[in-house]
Amino acid sequence: MVVTVSSKGQVVIPAKARKALGVKPGTQMDAAVDGGSLVFTPIPESPVEAGFGMFKGKGDSGVRTLIGLRRRDRRHG
């Protein structure tokens, strides 16, 4: 999908992408630079509830995944 940046730095997220990600008016997004890419990730209305069960059944690997995610966030913060 190709989008164009306006003079105000705005872009329109294509309808197909909004629908696939459940993005609605008022949805907050996290913006991160990852290498040469700009990555937008929708923030759930309740991040705590969205995280429930995230590492269920993963044992120690879940903890390692969480640590890896925190390190990534610090690098891109």
N, C-alpha and C positions, 0 to 999 in steps of 0.2 A: 504494500500500500504506500502510495506516495502522498505526502501532505506538503503544503506550502506554509512557510512561516510569514505571518503578517508583519507590518512595520512596527507593531507593538509587541512582537515576540510571541504571538499567539498561534496555536495550531488547532485545527478541527480534527477530533478523533473520528475516524470513519464509523458509520453506524454499525457495520458488521463487527468491528472490534469492540465497540461499546457494548453491544448485545452479548458477545461472547464472554466479556469480563464482568458483565452486570454493572457497568458504569452508568449512573443516572445523574441528572442535574444535582449539584451539591456534593457529589462524591469527592472526597479528598484523595489526592494522589501523592505518592512518594516519588520524587525525581532523583535519580542517581546517575552519575557518569560512570560507565563501565568500559574502560579502555577508550575506544573511539566512538562509543555508543551512548545515547541518552535513553535511559530506561525509566518508564513510568509504571508504577505498581499501585493499583487501587488499595486504599487503606480501609479495612472493614469498619463498619459503624462501631462495633465493639471488638477491638483487637484482642481483648482478654478472652471473650467467648470464641472468637475465631481460632485461637490457639489451643483450645481444649482438645485433647486427644492427638495433638500434633505428633507426639513421639511415642504413642501407645505401641507397645510390643517391640520397640526398637532397642531396648536395653541400653548398654553403654554407647552404642552407635548414635542414639538420640542425643545424648549429652555431647558427643563429639560434633554432631551436626549443629547443635545450638551454639557451641563455641565457635565453629567455623562461620556461622552466620553473623555472630557478634563481631568477629574479626573483620569480615567483609564490610559490615556497616561502619566500623571505625575507619577503615581505609577510604570509604566513599563518603563519609560524614562531612 
